[in-house]
Amino acid sequence: MIRRPPRSTLFPYTTLFRSRRCCCCRVVHFCLLSARRMMEFRLRFSPIWIMFLSVSLFFHIVRAFYLPGLAPVNYCEESKVTNECKSDVKLYVNKLDSEESAIPFEYGHFDFCTTSDTDSPVENLGQVVFGERIRPSPYIITFMKEKECAKVCTRNYSGARRSDLAKLAQLKKGIILNYQHHWIVDNMPVTWCFPVEGKKTFCSTGFPMGCYVNSHGAPKDLCVANRAFNGKDTYYIFNHVDISITYHNGMNEEWGVSFGQSGGRIISVKVTPRSVAHRGEGQKSCSDNYPPMGIPGNYIGQKDELNITYSYSVFFVVDNHIKWSSRWDYILESMPQTNIQWFSILNSLVIVLFLSGMVAMIMLRTLHKDIARYNQIDSGEDAQEEFGWKLVHGDVFRPPRRGMLLAILLGSGIQVFIMTLCTLGFACLGFLSPANRGALMTCAMVLYVCLGTPAGYVSSRVYKSFGGEKWKSNVFLTALLCPGIVFGLFFIMNIILWSEGSSGAVPFTTLIALLSLWFGISLPLTFEIGRAHV
């Protein structure tokens, strides 16, 4: 009989947790007791068990919290700012992209008005991989303080400076490719709404930086909507925006007791871009009577100069019919692609069921004929003759020529399949809200890295059933082959984006982080499970 050592020599600090007054103490006490019992029975700790114990401890000690991006923010007038509400409404700018080009660019790439990047929000792994570059903007907005034709900055371009000509060329390129602005206010996209066919309104999460009229006088994109855009071979830049902020005030609300009608929660931010050739300063300089701001398509002379003034107006609208929790609905309802296509789904299901029924009927008919023929055989010589389904039994149970490659692809496929199911599950539960930018990609990559265990298990089991003996090569190739091919293609495309100066290029430090996750977590998990099932 094995004598157990005294409790004080094994765990001298267990007496500290006997009170069990807090959740953390109870969890630590439970883990220590479990470890002591395993030591009593001389159980050997494996790395998988230690990792499982650590993860369990982490999930037990966390407390309830708001998901990032889902907590409401209260705003109030500048004179009634408290700890519960603030008056500064931050407007952030994101990358510019286009449907006509696959290369996104940062906001400052087109020489727009910028400010210091010191207050830029921290971007997660998914945002960096997707190429999002959220930066603070020079647009100053105070809650319930309207502005009209406030000047942001003025950009001067001279034909005598090559740098100015290069900047104008970038502006023209962005306009003719219909690059779109993407702004963010209160963690919600700024939308541009315009009427479409059927007396409906379509709200887009981006708005164009300008429009172009070709040398024949034919307008493109948004230039069609305004007759003032009539200059041939002219680029019209939208240098003025009207920002309309709709909010739900705090009157008769529990969260608005401290400020009442003097504050509220933002439920929508809409923008109307305009092109204005400013003349002077003041509210009248943004009037619709002024001609639009046009950039000539031909080269500017060395003595010519071009000044572009950027301005904005801010208006506030009260709407107590819409709650903060349903403020995304108007964006989703205006997009036809977000509607569930029930007819297409039912049509696909009917086709699948019909084809499956036909295949099943053919197989049953063939099997019935073969079974009836087998039952009619009387002599032993005839029974030894193989025909029908007996002819394929040798091919069914014969190991394939490249069994290792098949096992590797099966393991990687199982890894991707489980990752997809888990990501969809988290999305359906609301953990991957669109307000939490980059969460979908981050969740998918982290799950893929942590799901190296089922990949190693399936690959090793299938390879072992084929009679394979090179289990180390199988396990390593399972963890390296498919991810290596994807990473190689990703790295080549990243080099192309680097050469173009695009915001979609992933920084070198992020690549190092991805490699660390790959070789530090996914590879050891795959190898450990594969080794355990050899």
HUPE-V92843 format. One record per residue. N is the residue number from 1. RES is the residue in three letters. NEAR is the number of other ideal C-beta (glycine too) atoms within 10 Angstrom. D_LAST is the distance of its C-alpha to the last C-alpha in whole Angstrom. Layout:
# HUPE-V92843
n=N res=RES near=NEAR d_last=D_LAST
n=N res=RES near=NEAR d_last=D_LAST
This chain:
# HUPE-V92843
n=1 res=MET near=3 d_last=34
n=2 res=ILE near=7 d_last=33
n=3 res=ARG near=5 d_last=36
n=4 res=ARG near=10 d_last=35
n=5 res=PRO near=10 d_last=36
n=6 res=PRO near=8 d_last=39
n=7 res=ARG near=11 d_last=38
n=8 res=SER near=10 d_last=40
n=9 res=THR near=7 d_last=38
n=10 res=LEU near=14 d_last=35
n=11 res=PHE near=16 d_last=36
n=12 res=PRO near=10 d_last=40
n=13 res=TYR near=9 d_last=40
n=14 res=THR near=15 d_last=39
n=15 res=THR near=10 d_last=43
n=16 res=LEU near=11 d_last=43
n=17 res=PHE near=20 d_last=42
n=18 res=ARG near=9 d_last=43
n=19 res=SER near=10 d_last=46
n=20 res=ARG near=12 d_last=43
n=21 res=ARG near=9 d_last=46
n=22 res=CYS near=11 d_last=44
n=23 res=CYS near=12 d_last=40
n=24 res=CYS near=12 d_last=39
n=25 res=CYS near=15 d_last=40
n=26 res=ARG near=15 d_last=38
n=27 res=VAL near=18 d_last=35
n=28 res=VAL near=19 d_last=35
n=29 res=HIS near=17 d_last=36
n=30 res=PHE near=15 d_last=33
n=31 res=CYS near=16 d_last=31
n=32 res=LEU near=15 d_last=32
n=33 res=LEU near=13 d_last=32
n=34 res=SER near=12 d_last=29
n=35 res=ALA near=15 d_last=28
n=36 res=ARG near=14 d_last=30
n=37 res=ARG near=10 d_last=29
n=38 res=MET near=13 d_last=25
n=39 res=MET near=14 d_last=27
n=40 res=GLU near=12 d_last=29
n=41 res=PHE near=7 d_last=26
n=42 res=ARG near=7 d_last=24
n=43 res=LEU near=11 d_last=21
n=44 res=ARG near=6 d_last=19
n=45 res=PHE near=11 d_last=19
n=46 res=SER near=11 d_last=16
n=47 res=PRO near=10 d_last=17
n=48 res=ILE near=14 d_last=16
n=49 res=TRP near=12 d_last=19
n=50 res=ILE near=10 d_last=21
n=51 res=MET near=16 d_last=21
n=52 res=PHE near=11 d_last=22
n=53 res=LEU near=14 d_last=25
n=54 res=SER near=11 d_last=26
n=55 res=VAL near=11 d_last=26
n=56 res=SER near=14 d_last=28
n=57 res=LEU near=14 d_last=30
n=58 res=PHE near=10 d_last=31
n=59 res=PHE near=9 d_last=32
n=60 res=HIS near=14 d_last=34
n=61 res=ILE near=14 d_last=36
n=62 res=VAL near=8 d_last=37
n=63 res=ARG near=5 d_last=41
n=64 res=ALA near=4 d_last=42
n=65 res=PHE near=7 d_last=43
n=66 res=TYR near=8 d_last=44
n=67 res=LEU near=13 d_last=42
n=68 res=PRO near=14 d_last=43
n=69 res=GLY near=14 d_last=46
n=70 res=LEU near=13 d_last=47
n=71 res=ALA near=10 d_last=49
n=72 res=PRO near=14 d_last=53
n=73 res=VAL near=13 d_last=55
n=74 res=ASN near=20 d_last=59
n=75 res=TYR near=26 d_last=61
n=76 res=CYS near=24 d_last=65
n=77 res=GLU near=16 d_last=68
n=78 res=GLU near=13 d_last=68
n=79 res=SER near=7 d_last=71
n=80 res=LYS near=16 d_last=69
n=81 res=VAL near=16 d_last=66
n=82 res=THR near=11 d_last=64
n=83 res=ASN near=6 d_last=60
n=84 res=GLU near=15 d_last=60
n=85 res=CYS near=22 d_last=61
n=86 res=LYS near=16 d_last=61
n=87 res=SER near=17 d_last=64
n=88 res=ASP near=11 d_last=62
n=89 res=VAL near=23 d_last=60
n=90 res=LYS near=17 d_last=57
n=91 res=LEU near=19 d_last=57
n=92 res=TYR near=20 d_last=54
n=93 res=VAL near=24 d_last=54
n=94 res=ASN near=24 d_last=50
n=95 res=LYS near=22 d_last=49
n=96 res=LEU near=24 d_last=51
n=97 res=ASP near=22 d_last=50
n=98 res=SER near=18 d_last=51
n=99 res=GLU near=9 d_last=50
n=100 res=GLU near=9 d_last=52
n=101 res=SER near=16 d_last=50
n=102 res=ALA near=13 d_last=46
n=103 res=ILE near=17 d_last=47
n=104 res=PRO near=24 d_last=48
n=105 res=PHE near=23 d_last=50
n=106 res=GLU near=19 d_last=51
n=107 res=TYR near=21 d_last=54
n=108 res=GLY near=15 d_last=56
n=109 res=HIS near=18 d_last=55
n=110 res=PHE near=20 d_last=58
n=111 res=ASP near=17 d_last=60
n=112 res=PHE near=23 d_last=61
n=113 res=CYS near=21 d_last=62
n=114 res=THR near=16 d_last=60
n=115 res=THR near=16 d_last=59
n=116 res=SER near=9 d_last=57
n=117 res=ASP near=10 d_last=54
n=118 res=THR near=6 d_last=53
n=119 res=ASP near=10 d_last=53
n=120 res=SER near=12 d_last=50
n=121 res=PRO near=14 d_last=48
n=122 res=VAL near=6 d_last=44
n=123 res=GLU near=16 d_last=42
n=124 res=ASN near=17 d_last=38
n=125 res=LEU near=19 d_last=35
n=126 res=GLY near=20 d_last=36
n=127 res=GLN near=19 d_last=40
n=128 res=VAL near=20 d_last=39
n=129 res=VAL near=20 d_last=37
n=130 res=PHE near=19 d_last=39
n=131 res=GLY near=19 d_last=42
n=132 res=GLU near=20 d_last=44
n=133 res=ARG near=21 d_last=47
n=134 res=ILE near=19 d_last=49
n=135 res=ARG near=18 d_last=52
n=136 res=PRO near=17 d_last=55
n=137 res=SER near=20 d_last=58
n=138 res=PRO near=15 d_last=62
n=139 res=TYR near=23 d_last=63
n=140 res=ILE near=16 d_last=64
n=141 res=ILE near=22 d_last=64
n=142 res=THR near=14 d_last=66
n=143 res=PHE near=24 d_last=65
n=144 res=MET near=21 d_last=68
n=145 res=LYS near=13 d_last=70
n=146 res=GLU near=12 d_last=71
n=147 res=LYS near=16 d_last=71
n=148 res=GLU near=14 d_last=73
n=149 res=CYS near=18 d_last=73
n=150 res=ALA near=15 d_last=71
n=151 res=LYS near=15 d_last=71
n=152 res=VAL near=19 d_last=67
n=153 res=CYS near=13 d_last=68
n=154 res=THR near=13 d_last=70
n=155 res=ARG near=17 d_last=68
n=156 res=ASN near=11 d_last=71
n=157 res=TYR near=19 d_last=70
n=158 res=SER near=16 d_last=73
n=159 res=GLY near=16 d_last=73
n=160 res=ALA near=12 d_last=74
n=161 res=ARG near=13 d_last=70
n=162 res=ARG near=9 d_last=67
n=163 res=SER near=10 d_last=65
n=164 res=ASP near=18 d_last=67
n=165 res=LEU near=16 d_last=67
n=166 res=ALA near=11 d_last=63
n=167 res=LYS near=16 d_last=62
n=168 res=LEU near=21 d_last=65
n=169 res=ALA near=11 d_last=63
n=170 res=GLN near=15 d_last=59
n=171 res=LEU near=22 d_last=61
n=172 res=LYS near=18 d_last=62
n=173 res=LYS near=14 d_last=59
n=174 res=GLY near=24 d_last=58
n=175 res=ILE near=23 d_last=61
n=176 res=ILE near=18 d_last=60
n=177 res=LEU near=17 d_last=57
n=178 res=ASN near=19 d_last=57
n=179 res=TYR near=25 d_last=55
n=180 res=GLN near=19 d_last=55
n=181 res=HIS near=23 d_last=55
n=182 res=HIS near=20 d_last=53
n=183 res=TRP near=24 d_last=54
n=184 res=ILE near=20 d_last=53
n=185 res=VAL near=20 d_last=55
n=186 res=ASP near=22 d_last=54
n=187 res=ASN near=20 d_last=50
n=188 res=MET near=19 d_last=51
n=189 res=PRO near=21 d_last=52
n=190 res=VAL near=25 d_last=56
n=191 res=THR near=19 d_last=57
n=192 res=TRP near=21 d_last=59
n=193 res=CYS near=18 d_last=61
n=194 res=PHE near=12 d_last=63
n=195 res=PRO near=9 d_last=64
n=196 res=VAL near=11 d_last=63
n=197 res=GLU near=6 d_last=64
n=198 res=GLY near=5 d_last=65
n=199 res=LYS near=6 d_last=66
n=200 res=LYS near=10 d_last=63
n=201 res=THR near=11 d_last=61
n=202 res=PHE near=14 d_last=58
n=203 res=CYS near=17 d_last=57
n=204 res=SER near=16 d_last=55
n=205 res=THR near=18 d_last=53
n=206 res=GLY near=19 d_last=54
n=207 res=PHE near=21 d_last=58
n=208 res=PRO near=21 d_last=59
n=209 res=MET near=22 d_last=60
n=210 res=GLY near=27 d_last=63
n=211 res=CYS near=25 d_last=64
n=212 res=TYR near=22 d_last=66
n=213 res=VAL near=21 d_last=69
n=214 res=ASN near=14 d_last=69
n=215 res=SER near=10 d_last=72
n=216 res=HIS near=7 d_last=73
n=217 res=GLY near=11 d_last=73
n=218 res=ALA near=11 d_last=70
n=219 res=PRO near=19 d_last=68
n=220 res=LYS near=14 d_last=65
n=221 res=ASP near=15 d_last=62
n=222 res=LEU near=20 d_last=64
n=223 res=CYS near=25 d_last=68
n=224 res=VAL near=12 d_last=68
n=225 res=ALA near=10 d_last=69
n=226 res=ASN near=15 d_last=72
n=227 res=ARG near=8 d_last=75
n=228 res=ALA near=13 d_last=75
n=229 res=PHE near=22 d_last=73
n=230 res=ASN near=14 d_last=75
n=231 res=GLY near=18 d_last=75
n=232 res=LYS near=12 d_last=74
n=233 res=ASP near=14 d_last=71
n=234 res=THR near=21 d_last=71
n=235 res=TYR near=24 d_last=67
n=236 res=TYR near=26 d_last=68
n=237 res=ILE near=24 d_last=66
n=238 res=PHE near=22 d_last=65
n=239 res=ASN near=26 d_last=67
n=240 res=HIS near=23 d_last=68
n=241 res=VAL near=21 d_last=66
n=242 res=ASP near=16 d_last=67
n=243 res=ILE near=22 d_last=64
n=244 res=SER near=16 d_last=65
n=245 res=ILE near=24 d_last=63
n=246 res=THR near=18 d_last=63
n=247 res=TYR near=25 d_last=62
n=248 res=HIS near=21 d_last=63
n=249 res=ASN near=20 d_last=65
n=250 res=GLY near=24 d_last=65
n=251 res=MET near=15 d_last=68
n=252 res=ASN near=10 d_last=67
n=253 res=GLU near=17 d_last=63
n=254 res=GLU near=6 d_last=62
n=255 res=TRP near=15 d_last=60
n=256 res=GLY near=21 d_last=64
n=257 res=VAL near=11 d_last=66
n=258 res=SER near=15 d_last=66
n=259 res=PHE near=21 d_last=67
n=260 res=GLY near=15 d_last=68
n=261 res=GLN near=14 d_last=70
n=262 res=SER near=19 d_last=69
n=263 res=GLY near=27 d_last=66
n=264 res=GLY near=29 d_last=63
n=265 res=ARG near=22 d_last=59
n=266 res=ILE near=22 d_last=59
n=267 res=ILE near=24 d_last=58
n=268 res=SER near=25 d_last=58
n=269 res=VAL near=23 d_last=59
n=270 res=LYS near=18 d_last=61
n=271 res=VAL near=21 d_last=62
n=272 res=THR near=15 d_last=65
n=273 res=PRO near=18 d_last=65
n=274 res=ARG near=19 d_last=68
n=275 res=SER near=22 d_last=70
n=276 res=VAL near=22 d_last=73
n=277 res=ALA near=15 d_last=75
n=278 res=HIS near=20 d_last=76
n=279 res=ARG near=12 d_last=80
n=280 res=GLY near=7 d_last=80
n=281 res=GLU near=11 d_last=79
n=282 res=GLY near=12 d_last=79
n=283 res=GLN near=11 d_last=78
n=284 res=LYS near=12 d_last=80
n=285 res=SER near=17 d_last=78
n=286 res=CYS near=21 d_last=75
n=287 res=SER near=11 d_last=78
n=288 res=ASP near=9 d_last=77
n=289 res=ASN near=6 d_last=80
n=290 res=TYR near=17 d_last=79
n=291 res=PRO near=14 d_last=77
n=292 res=PRO near=23 d_last=74
n=293 res=MET near=22 d_last=72
n=294 res=GLY near=20 d_last=72
n=295 res=ILE near=19 d_last=70
n=296 res=PRO near=15 d_last=72
n=297 res=GLY near=16 d_last=70
n=298 res=ASN near=8 d_last=72
n=299 res=TYR near=11 d_last=72
n=300 res=ILE near=17 d_last=74
n=301 res=GLY near=10 d_last=76
n=302 res=GLN near=10 d_last=76
n=303 res=LYS near=8 d_last=79
n=304 res=ASP near=12 d_last=78
n=305 res=GLU near=13 d_last=76
n=306 res=LEU near=16 d_last=73
n=307 res=ASN near=11 d_last=73
n=308 res=ILE near=20 d_last=70
n=309 res=THR near=22 d_last=71
n=310 res=TYR near=22 d_last=68
n=311 res=SER near=23 d_last=69
n=312 res=TYR near=24 d_last=68
n=313 res=SER near=18 d_last=69
n=314 res=VAL near=23 d_last=68
n=315 res=PHE near=13 d_last=69
n=316 res=PHE near=18 d_last=68
n=317 res=VAL near=11 d_last=68
n=318 res=VAL near=12 d_last=67
n=319 res=ASP near=12 d_last=65
n=320 res=ASN near=14 d_last=65
n=321 res=HIS near=6 d_last=64
n=322 res=ILE near=16 d_last=60
n=323 res=LYS near=12 d_last=58
n=324 res=TRP near=17 d_last=55
n=325 res=SER near=11 d_last=52
n=326 res=SER near=9 d_last=53
n=327 res=ARG near=21 d_last=54
n=328 res=TRP near=15 d_last=52
n=329 res=ASP near=13 d_last=53
n=330 res=TYR near=17 d_last=56
n=331 res=ILE near=18 d_last=53
n=332 res=LEU near=11 d_last=51
n=333 res=GLU near=13 d_last=54
n=334 res=SER near=16 d_last=55
n=335 res=MET near=12 d_last=52
n=336 res=PRO near=10 d_last=52
n=337 res=GLN near=5 d_last=49
n=338 res=THR near=9 d_last=47
n=339 res=ASN near=9 d_last=49
n=340 res=ILE near=7 d_last=46
n=341 res=GLN near=11 d_last=47
n=342 res=TRP near=8 d_last=47
n=343 res=PHE near=8 d_last=49
n=344 res=SER near=9 d_last=46
n=345 res=ILE near=10 d_last=43
n=346 res=LEU near=10 d_last=45
n=347 res=ASN near=11 d_last=46
n=348 res=SER near=11 d_last=42
n=349 res=LEU near=10 d_last=41
n=350 res=VAL near=10 d_last=44
n=351 res=ILE near=10 d_last=43
n=352 res=VAL near=10 d_last=39
n=353 res=LEU near=10 d_last=40
n=354 res=PHE near=10 d_last=43
n=355 res=LEU near=10 d_last=40
n=356 res=SER near=10 d_last=38
n=357 res=GLY near=10 d_last=40
n=358 res=MET near=10 d_last=41
n=359 res=VAL near=10 d_last=38
n=360 res=ALA near=10 d_last=38
n=361 res=MET near=10 d_last=41
n=362 res=ILE near=10 d_last=40
n=363 res=MET near=11 d_last=37
n=364 res=LEU near=10 d_last=39
n=365 res=ARG near=10 d_last=42
n=366 res=THR near=12 d_last=40
n=367 res=LEU near=12 d_last=38
n=368 res=HIS near=10 d_last=41
n=369 res=LYS near=11 d_last=43
n=370 res=ASP near=14 d_last=40
n=371 res=ILE near=12 d_last=40
n=372 res=ALA near=9 d_last=43
n=373 res=ARG near=12 d_last=43
n=374 res=TYR near=14 d_last=41
n=375 res=ASN near=8 d_last=43
n=376 res=GLN near=8 d_last=46
n=377 res=ILE near=12 d_last=45
n=378 res=ASP near=7 d_last=46
n=379 res=SER near=7 d_last=46
n=380 res=GLY near=7 d_last=43
n=381 res=GLU near=7 d_last=43
n=382 res=ASP near=12 d_last=43
n=383 res=ALA near=10 d_last=40
n=384 res=GLN near=8 d_last=38
n=385 res=GLU near=8 d_last=39
n=386 res=GLU near=11 d_last=36
n=387 res=PHE near=10 d_last=38
n=388 res=GLY near=13 d_last=37
n=389 res=TRP near=14 d_last=33
n=390 res=LYS near=11 d_last=32
n=391 res=LEU near=9 d_last=32
n=392 res=VAL near=10 d_last=29
n=393 res=HIS near=10 d_last=27
n=394 res=GLY near=9 d_last=26
n=395 res=ASP near=7 d_last=25
n=396 res=VAL near=7 d_last=23
n=397 res=PHE near=7 d_last=21
n=398 res=ARG near=9 d_last=21
n=399 res=PRO near=12 d_last=18
n=400 res=PRO near=10 d_last=19
n=401 res=ARG near=7 d_last=20
n=402 res=ARG near=11 d_last=19
n=403 res=GLY near=17 d_last=15
n=404 res=MET near=19 d_last=14
n=405 res=LEU near=14 d_last=17
n=406 res=LEU near=16 d_last=17
n=407 res=ALA near=25 d_last=13
n=408 res=ILE near=26 d_last=15
n=409 res=LEU near=16 d_last=18
n=410 res=LEU near=17 d_last=17
n=411 res=GLY near=31 d_last=15
n=412 res=SER near=23 d_last=18
n=413 res=GLY near=14 d_last=20
n=414 res=ILE near=18 d_last=19
n=415 res=GLN near=28 d_last=19
n=416 res=VAL near=15 d_last=23
n=417 res=PHE near=12 d_last=23
n=418 res=ILE near=16 d_last=23
n=419 res=MET near=21 d_last=25
n=420 res=THR near=13 d_last=27
n=421 res=LEU near=11 d_last=28
n=422 res=CYS near=17 d_last=28
n=423 res=THR near=20 d_last=30
n=424 res=LEU near=11 d_last=32
n=425 res=GLY near=11 d_last=32
n=426 res=PHE near=16 d_last=33
n=427 res=ALA near=14 d_last=36
n=428 res=CYS near=9 d_last=37
n=429 res=LEU near=8 d_last=38
n=430 res=GLY near=10 d_last=40
n=431 res=PHE near=15 d_last=38
n=432 res=LEU near=22 d_last=38
n=433 res=SER near=16 d_last=42
n=434 res=PRO near=15 d_last=43
n=435 res=ALA near=17 d_last=45
n=436 res=ASN near=19 d_last=42
n=437 res=ARG near=23 d_last=42
n=438 res=GLY near=20 d_last=39
n=439 res=ALA near=22 d_last=37
n=440 res=LEU near=18 d_last=35
n=441 res=MET near=19 d_last=34
n=442 res=THR near=19 d_last=33
n=443 res=CYS near=20 d_last=31
n=444 res=ALA near=19 d_last=29
n=445 res=MET near=18 d_last=28
n=446 res=VAL near=17 d_last=27
n=447 res=LEU near=17 d_last=25
n=448 res=TYR near=22 d_last=23
n=449 res=VAL near=20 d_last=22
n=450 res=CYS near=17 d_last=21
n=451 res=LEU near=20 d_last=19
n=452 res=GLY near=26 d_last=16
n=453 res=THR near=19 d_last=14
n=454 res=PRO near=17 d_last=14
n=455 res=ALA near=30 d_last=14
n=456 res=GLY near=29 d_last=11
n=457 res=TYR near=18 d_last=9
n=458 res=VAL near=22 d_last=11
n=459 res=SER near=31 d_last=10
n=460 res=SER near=25 d_last=7
n=461 res=ARG near=16 d_last=8
n=462 res=VAL near=20 d_last=10
n=463 res=TYR near=29 d_last=9
n=464 res=LYS near=17 d_last=7
n=465 res=SER near=11 d_last=10
n=466 res=PHE near=15 d_last=12
n=467 res=GLY near=8 d_last=11
n=468 res=GLY near=17 d_last=10
n=469 res=GLU near=10 d_last=9
n=470 res=LYS near=11 d_last=10
n=471 res=TRP near=17 d_last=7
n=472 res=LYS near=12 d_last=9
n=473 res=SER near=13 d_last=12
n=474 res=ASN near=25 d_last=11
n=475 res=VAL near=28 d_last=10
n=476 res=PHE near=16 d_last=14
n=477 res=LEU near=20 d_last=15
n=478 res=THR near=32 d_last=14
n=479 res=ALA near=26 d_last=16
n=480 res=LEU near=17 d_last=19
n=481 res=LEU near=15 d_last=20
n=482 res=CYS near=18 d_last=22
n=483 res=PRO near=21 d_last=23
n=484 res=GLY near=12 d_last=24
n=485 res=ILE near=11 d_last=26
n=486 res=VAL near=11 d_last=28
n=487 res=PHE near=16 d_last=28
n=488 res=GLY near=10 d_last=30
n=489 res=LEU near=10 d_last=32
n=490 res=PHE near=15 d_last=33
n=491 res=PHE near=11 d_last=34
n=492 res=ILE near=9 d_last=36
n=493 res=MET near=14 d_last=38
n=494 res=ASN near=20 d_last=38
n=495 res=ILE near=11 d_last=40
n=496 res=ILE near=13 d_last=43
n=497 res=LEU near=17 d_last=43
n=498 res=TRP near=14 d_last=44
n=499 res=SER near=9 d_last=46
n=500 res=GLU near=15 d_last=48
n=501 res=GLY near=12 d_last=49
n=502 res=SER near=20 d_last=47
n=503 res=SER near=21 d_last=46
n=504 res=GLY near=23 d_last=43
n=505 res=ALA near=19 d_last=41
n=506 res=VAL near=20 d_last=39
n=507 res=PRO near=11 d_last=40
n=508 res=PHE near=10 d_last=38
n=509 res=THR near=9 d_last=37
n=510 res=THR near=15 d_last=35
n=511 res=LEU near=14 d_last=33
n=512 res=ILE near=10 d_last=32
n=513 res=ALA near=15 d_last=31
n=514 res=LEU near=19 d_last=29
n=515 res=LEU near=11 d_last=27
n=516 res=SER near=11 d_last=27
n=517 res=LEU near=17 d_last=25
n=518 res=TRP near=19 d_last=23
n=519 res=PHE near=12 d_last=22
n=520 res=GLY near=12 d_last=22
n=521 res=ILE near=15 d_last=21
n=522 res=SER near=23 d_last=19
n=523 res=LEU near=20 d_last=17
n=524 res=PRO near=16 d_last=16
n=525 res=LEU near=22 d_last=15
n=526 res=THR near=28 d_last=13
n=527 res=PHE near=18 d_last=11
n=528 res=GLU near=17 d_last=10
n=529 res=ILE near=23 d_last=9
n=530 res=GLY near=28 d_last=7
n=531 res=ARG near=13 d_last=6
n=532 res=ALA near=13 d_last=6
n=533 res=HIS near=15 d_last=4
n=534 res=VAL near=14 d_last=0
